[in-house]
Amino acid sequence: MKELVNAYKIVQYGTKIGMQFGMALLFLALGIVLEFLTRGAQSVGSFYIVLSGMFLYQMIVSSDISTLVQSSPYKKKIQCTYPLLAVIPWIVVTLAIVCGLHCYFASTSGPDGYIEQGQQLIVLGLCIFILMVYFGIAYKYFITATVVMVIFVMAVMFVVTGAYSNEYFVAPSLGFCVAFAWIAAVLGFVCCKVLTNLLYKKDLSKLAFRGMTRK
């Protein structure tokens, strides 16, 4: 708990926190609107809701570009521990809300809607996993991480949509899809932590912070 408090305290030292909080609120608002407009028929809204919490990750890591932090004994924690520690509670809460919404939408729709809600949860879980892996790499290899993330997200959309469109595909139950989303998120947390530790000694990517340091 003490480390979690420290993680949130460091947020105030991030770069352009006003802009980043504004972006987080924008993604959250857009996600909520899209989720209800589409009634969970698309994963974009739910993904935006979860993504809004990742700005905390960026705010904490952005504090690492200051010379004060570079000489601080907390430097490694600011790169490898505090960002992930700060976003996990947000992702847990938002994912729980999103899963609840999709279950509600499924209960108020027909058989096709039931299957569709499960499909979106599968896509959401895979996208959260990819997102966490991306954040584990992005601040060291920004361009590579971004290209890989886009490719994998597109591949997920293509493969899952193709599978559900196949007449011989047996759609898993909604309960399985909910469990899958949670397992994918947890695996994403683990991969993010492992990657940040492995890449800790690599130099920070200037491109990752270019927009935040520009006056």
C-alpha positions as CSV (number, residue, x, y, z in Angstrom):
1,M,0.0,0.0,0.0
2,K,2.9,2.4,0.8
3,E,4.4,1.8,-2.6
4,L,1.0,2.4,-4.3
5,V,0.7,5.7,-2.5
6,N,4.2,6.6,-3.6
7,A,3.3,5.7,-7.2
8,Y,0.3,8.1,-7.2
9,K,2.4,10.9,-5.5
10,I,4.9,10.7,-8.4
11,V,2.1,11.4,-10.9
12,Q,2.3,15.1,-10.0
13,Y,5.9,15.3,-11.2
14,G,5.0,14.0,-14.7
15,T,5.3,16.2,-17.8
16,K,2.2,18.2,-18.9
17,I,0.0,16.4,-16.5
18,G,-2.9,18.8,-17.2
19,M,-2.9,17.8,-20.9
20,Q,-2.5,14.1,-20.0
21,F,-5.4,14.1,-17.5
22,G,-7.5,15.9,-20.1
23,M,-6.7,13.2,-22.7
24,A,-7.5,10.5,-20.1
25,L,-10.9,12.1,-19.4
26,L,-11.6,12.4,-23.1
27,F,-10.9,8.7,-23.8
28,L,-13.0,7.8,-20.8
29,A,-15.9,9.9,-21.9
30,L,-15.7,8.7,-25.5
31,G,-15.5,5.1,-24.3
32,I,-18.6,5.4,-22.2
33,V,-20.5,7.1,-25.0
34,L,-19.5,4.5,-27.6
35,E,-20.2,1.6,-25.2
36,F,-23.8,2.7,-24.7
37,L,-24.4,3.9,-28.3
38,T,-23.3,0.5,-29.7
39,R,-24.6,-1.5,-26.7
40,G,-21.3,-3.3,-26.6
41,A,-21.5,-4.4,-30.2
42,Q,-18.0,-3.0,-30.8
43,S,-14.9,-3.3,-28.6
44,V,-13.7,0.3,-29.3
45,G,-15.7,1.8,-26.5
46,S,-14.6,-0.7,-23.8
47,F,-11.0,-0.4,-25.0
48,Y,-11.1,3.4,-24.6
49,I,-12.4,3.1,-21.1
50,V,-9.6,0.8,-20.1
51,L,-7.0,2.8,-22.1
52,S,-7.9,6.0,-20.2
53,G,-6.1,4.6,-17.1
54,M,-2.8,4.1,-19.0
55,F,-2.2,7.8,-19.0
56,L,-1.1,7.3,-15.4
57,Y,1.6,5.0,-16.7
58,Q,2.8,7.7,-19.1
59,M,2.7,10.4,-16.4
60,I,4.9,8.5,-14.0
61,V,7.4,7.4,-16.7
62,S,7.6,11.0,-18.0
63,S,8.9,12.2,-14.7
64,D,12.0,10.0,-15.4
65,I,13.3,12.5,-17.9
66,S,14.2,15.0,-15.2
67,T,17.8,15.2,-14.0
68,L,16.6,15.0,-10.4
69,V,15.0,11.6,-11.0
70,Q,18.0,10.3,-13.0
71,S,20.1,10.7,-9.9
72,S,17.5,9.4,-7.5
73,P,17.6,5.9,-5.9
74,Y,13.9,5.6,-7.0
75,K,14.9,5.7,-10.7
76,K,14.4,2.0,-11.4
77,K,11.1,1.9,-9.5
78,I,9.8,4.9,-11.5
79,Q,10.5,3.0,-14.7
80,C,9.7,-0.6,-13.7
81,T,7.4,-0.7,-10.7
82,Y,5.4,2.5,-10.0
83,P,3.8,2.9,-13.5
84,L,2.4,-0.6,-13.5
85,L,1.4,-0.5,-9.9
86,A,-0.6,2.7,-10.5
87,V,-2.5,1.4,-13.5
88,I,-3.4,-2.0,-12.3
89,P,-6.2,-0.9,-9.9
90,W,-7.7,1.3,-12.7
91,I,-7.6,-1.5,-15.2
92,V,-9.1,-3.9,-12.7
93,V,-12.0,-1.5,-11.9
94,T,-12.7,-0.5,-15.5
95,L,-12.5,-4.1,-16.8
96,A,-14.9,-5.2,-14.1
97,I,-17.3,-2.5,-15.1
98,V,-16.9,-3.3,-18.8
99,C,-17.5,-7.0,-18.3
100,G,-20.6,-6.2,-16.2
101,L,-21.9,-4.0,-19.0
102,H,-21.3,-6.6,-21.7
103,C,-23.1,-9.2,-19.5
104,Y,-26.0,-6.8,-19.1
105,F,-26.2,-6.1,-22.8
106,A,-26.0,-9.9,-23.5
107,S,-28.9,-10.5,-21.1
108,T,-31.1,-8.0,-22.9
109,S,-30.4,-9.2,-26.4
110,G,-31.1,-12.4,-28.4
111,P,-28.8,-15.4,-29.0
112,D,-26.8,-13.5,-31.7
113,G,-26.3,-10.6,-29.3
114,Y,-25.1,-13.0,-26.6
115,I,-22.4,-14.4,-28.9
116,E,-21.5,-10.9,-30.1
117,Q,-20.9,-9.7,-26.5
118,G,-18.6,-12.6,-25.9
119,Q,-16.7,-11.9,-29.1
120,Q,-16.0,-8.3,-28.0
121,L,-14.7,-9.4,-24.6
122,I,-12.3,-11.8,-26.4
123,V,-11.0,-8.9,-28.6
124,L,-10.8,-6.6,-25.5
125,G,-8.8,-9.1,-23.5
126,L,-6.3,-9.6,-26.4
127,C,-6.0,-5.8,-27.0
128,I,-5.3,-5.2,-23.2
129,F,-2.6,-7.9,-23.4
130,I,-1.0,-6.2,-26.5
131,L,-1.3,-2.8,-24.9
132,M,0.5,-3.9,-21.7
133,V,3.3,-5.5,-23.8
134,Y,3.5,-2.2,-25.8
135,F,3.9,-0.1,-22.7
136,G,6.6,-2.5,-21.5
137,I,8.6,-1.7,-24.7
138,A,7.5,1.7,-26.0
139,Y,9.6,4.0,-23.8
140,K,12.8,2.3,-25.0
141,Y,11.9,1.4,-28.6
142,F,9.0,3.7,-29.5
143,I,8.7,3.2,-33.2
144,T,9.2,-0.6,-33.1
145,A,6.7,-1.0,-30.3
146,T,4.1,1.2,-32.1
147,V,4.4,-0.7,-35.4
148,V,4.2,-4.1,-33.7
149,M,1.2,-3.0,-31.7
150,V,-0.7,-1.8,-34.7
151,I,0.0,-5.0,-36.6
152,F,-1.0,-7.2,-33.8
153,V,-4.2,-5.3,-33.0
154,M,-5.2,-5.5,-36.7
155,A,-4.4,-9.2,-36.7
156,V,-6.5,-9.8,-33.6
157,M,-9.5,-8.1,-35.2
158,F,-9.1,-10.1,-38.4
159,V,-8.6,-13.5,-36.8
160,V,-11.3,-13.2,-34.2
161,T,-13.8,-11.7,-36.7
162,G,-12.9,-14.5,-39.2
163,A,-13.3,-17.2,-36.6
164,Y,-16.8,-16.0,-35.4
165,S,-17.9,-15.6,-39.1
166,N,-17.0,-19.3,-39.8
167,E,-20.2,-21.4,-39.8
168,Y,-18.3,-24.3,-38.1
169,F,-16.9,-22.2,-35.3
170,V,-18.4,-23.0,-31.9
171,A,-18.7,-19.8,-29.9
172,P,-17.5,-20.1,-26.3
173,S,-19.8,-19.2,-23.5
174,L,-20.0,-15.6,-22.1
175,G,-18.5,-16.8,-18.8
176,F,-15.5,-18.2,-20.7
177,C,-15.1,-14.9,-22.6
178,V,-15.1,-12.9,-19.3
179,A,-12.5,-15.2,-17.8
180,F,-10.4,-15.0,-20.9
181,A,-10.4,-11.2,-20.7
182,W,-9.2,-11.3,-17.1
183,I,-6.5,-13.9,-17.8
184,A,-5.3,-11.9,-20.8
185,A,-5.1,-8.8,-18.7
186,V,-3.1,-10.5,-15.9
187,L,-0.7,-12.0,-18.4
188,G,-0.3,-8.5,-19.9
189,F,0.7,-7.2,-16.4
190,V,3.3,-9.9,-16.0
191,C,4.8,-9.4,-19.5
192,C,4.9,-5.6,-19.0
193,K,6.8,-6.1,-15.7
194,V,9.2,-8.6,-17.2
195,L,9.9,-6.4,-20.3
196,T,10.5,-3.2,-18.2
197,N,13.0,-5.0,-16.0
198,L,14.8,-6.6,-19.0
199,L,15.0,-3.2,-20.8
200,Y,15.7,-1.0,-17.8
201,K,19.3,-0.3,-18.7
202,K,18.5,0.7,-22.3
203,D,18.3,4.5,-23.0
204,L,14.8,6.1,-23.0
205,S,13.5,6.8,-26.5
206,K,13.5,10.5,-27.2
207,L,10.6,10.0,-29.6
208,A,8.4,8.6,-26.8
209,F,8.6,11.9,-25.0
210,R,9.0,14.4,-27.9
211,G,5.4,15.6,-27.7
212,M,5.5,16.1,-23.9
213,T,8.8,17.9,-23.8
214,R,8.0,20.3,-26.7
215,K,7.1,23.8,-25.5
